[in-house]
Amino acid sequence: MPTWLILIIIGAVLLILGVATGIGQWLIWIGVAVLVVSLILALVGRGSSRV
């Protein structure tokens, strides 16, 4: 499994847990940050593999 896919899954789980449980806004922000980082890594990985 690629690293970016694992990060997307973890970010989505954190985002869902943050919304569903309401235990804190920080879970939502961590989930969003992980999703953004994983998307950036995916784009960078695709860009470097084309060259």
Residue frames as a rotation matrix with the C-alpha (Angstrom) as fourth column:
MET 1
0.578 0.816 0.000 0.00
0.816 -0.578 0.000 0.00
0.000 0.000 -1.000 0.00
PRO 2
-0.133 -0.659 0.741 1.44
0.559 -0.667 -0.492 3.37
0.818 0.349 0.457 -0.95
THR 3
-0.730 -0.252 -0.636 2.20
0.681 -0.346 -0.645 5.82
-0.057 -0.904 0.425 1.84
TRP 4
-0.919 0.388 0.069 -0.11
-0.371 -0.910 0.185 8.50
0.135 0.144 0.980 0.46
LEU 5
-0.177 0.895 -0.408 -3.04
-0.174 0.380 0.908 6.08
0.969 0.232 0.088 0.45
ILE 6
-0.197 0.022 -0.980 -2.43
0.864 0.477 -0.162 5.15
0.464 -0.879 -0.113 4.09
LEU 7
-0.925 -0.195 -0.326 -2.27
0.332 -0.831 -0.446 8.86
-0.184 -0.521 0.833 5.00
ILE 8
-0.655 0.753 0.062 -5.55
-0.491 -0.487 0.722 9.54
0.574 0.442 0.689 3.19
ILE 9
0.023 0.671 -0.741 -7.25
0.314 0.699 0.642 6.70
0.949 -0.248 -0.195 5.07
ILE 10
-0.429 -0.259 -0.865 -5.88
0.897 -0.008 -0.442 7.88
0.108 -0.966 0.235 8.43
GLY 11
-0.999 0.042 -0.022 -6.91
-0.040 -0.998 -0.056 11.47
-0.024 -0.055 0.998 7.70
ALA 12
-0.375 0.921 -0.105 -10.43
-0.367 -0.044 0.929 10.42
0.851 0.387 0.354 6.72
VAL 13
0.018 0.349 -0.937 -10.80
0.688 0.676 0.265 8.30
0.726 -0.649 -0.228 9.87
LEU 14
-0.709 -0.337 -0.620 -9.61
0.692 -0.502 -0.518 11.16
-0.137 -0.796 0.589 12.08
LEU 15
-0.904 0.409 0.125 -11.97
-0.328 -0.851 0.410 13.54
0.274 0.330 0.903 10.32
ILE 16
-0.087 0.911 -0.403 -14.95
-0.070 0.398 0.915 11.21
0.994 0.108 0.029 10.78
LEU 17
-0.124 -0.012 -0.992 -14.08
0.896 0.428 -0.117 10.55
0.426 -0.904 -0.043 14.43
GLY 18
-0.929 -0.286 -0.235 -13.72
0.360 -0.848 -0.388 14.26
-0.088 -0.445 0.891 15.10
VAL 19
-0.653 0.752 0.090 -17.16
-0.557 -0.558 0.615 14.98
0.513 0.351 0.783 13.63
ALA 20
0.006 0.729 -0.684 -18.96
0.037 0.684 0.729 11.89
0.999 -0.030 -0.022 14.97
THR 21
-0.058 -0.078 -0.995 -17.70
0.901 0.425 -0.086 11.92
0.429 -0.902 0.045 18.55
GLY 22
0.646 0.288 0.707 -17.37
0.102 -0.950 0.294 15.64
0.756 -0.118 -0.643 19.08
ILE 23
0.635 -0.432 -0.641 -14.41
0.767 0.253 0.589 15.03
-0.092 -0.866 0.492 21.40
GLY 24
0.149 -0.574 -0.805 -12.56
0.295 -0.752 0.590 17.98
-0.944 -0.325 0.057 20.00
GLN 25
0.908 0.132 -0.399 -11.87
-0.277 -0.526 -0.804 20.29
-0.316 0.840 -0.441 17.13
TRP 26
0.034 -0.993 -0.115 -8.23
-0.834 -0.091 0.545 19.22
-0.551 0.077 -0.831 17.16
LEU 27
-0.236 -0.063 0.970 -9.10
0.241 0.963 0.121 15.79
-0.941 0.262 -0.212 15.72
ILE 28
0.769 0.570 0.289 -10.81
0.443 -0.149 -0.884 17.50
-0.461 0.808 -0.367 12.80
TRP 29
0.757 -0.520 -0.397 -7.81
-0.616 -0.771 -0.164 19.77
-0.220 0.368 -0.903 12.19
ILE 30
-0.256 -0.847 0.466 -5.36
-0.525 0.526 0.669 16.86
-0.812 -0.073 -0.579 12.41
GLY 31
0.102 0.391 0.915 -7.50
0.526 0.759 -0.383 14.93
-0.844 0.520 -0.128 9.93
VAL 32
0.963 0.262 -0.068 -7.58
0.103 -0.586 -0.804 17.86
-0.250 0.767 -0.591 7.51
ALA 33
0.386 -0.896 -0.218 -3.82
-0.823 -0.442 0.356 18.39
-0.416 0.042 -0.909 7.84
VAL 34
-0.330 -0.497 0.802 -3.09
-0.123 0.865 0.486 14.72
-0.936 0.061 -0.347 7.16
LEU 35
0.476 0.582 0.659 -5.39
0.604 0.328 -0.726 14.74
-0.639 0.744 -0.195 4.12
VAL 36
0.935 -0.151 -0.322 -3.71
-0.304 -0.809 -0.503 17.84
-0.185 0.568 -0.802 2.70
VAL 37
0.020 -0.994 0.106 -0.22
-0.795 0.048 0.604 16.46
-0.606 -0.096 -0.790 3.27
SER 38
-0.201 -0.070 0.977 -1.14
0.227 0.967 0.115 13.14
-0.953 0.245 -0.178 1.68
LEU 39
0.794 0.520 0.314 -2.61
0.436 -0.129 -0.891 14.86
-0.423 0.844 -0.329 -1.37
ILE 40
0.686 -0.630 -0.364 0.53
-0.693 -0.718 -0.064 16.96
-0.221 0.296 -0.929 -1.77
LEU 41
-0.257 -0.805 0.535 2.71
-0.526 0.581 0.622 13.86
-0.811 -0.121 -0.572 -1.49
ALA 42
0.205 0.417 0.886 0.56
0.507 0.729 -0.460 12.10
-0.837 0.543 -0.062 -4.08
LEU 43
0.981 0.183 -0.071 0.91
0.050 -0.582 -0.812 15.00
-0.190 0.793 -0.580 -6.52
VAL 44
0.336 -0.934 -0.126 4.65
-0.876 -0.358 0.323 15.27
-0.346 0.002 -0.938 -5.95
GLY 45
-0.231 -0.399 0.888 5.04
-0.156 0.916 0.371 11.51
-0.960 -0.052 -0.274 -6.40
ARG 46
0.567 0.501 0.654 3.13
0.573 0.330 -0.750 11.58
-0.592 0.800 -0.100 -9.69
GLY 47
0.932 -0.224 -0.284 5.10
-0.339 -0.813 -0.473 14.56
-0.125 0.537 -0.834 -10.92
SER 48
0.044 -0.992 0.121 8.44
-0.856 0.026 0.517 12.96
-0.515 -0.126 -0.848 -10.19
SER 49
-0.097 -0.056 0.994 7.45
0.147 0.987 0.070 9.62
-0.984 0.153 -0.087 -11.71
ARG 50
0.877 0.453 0.159 6.60
0.240 -0.127 -0.962 11.30
-0.415 0.883 -0.220 -15.04
VAL 51
0.619 -0.688 -0.379 10.10
-0.750 -0.661 -0.024 12.77
-0.234 0.299 -0.925 -15.42
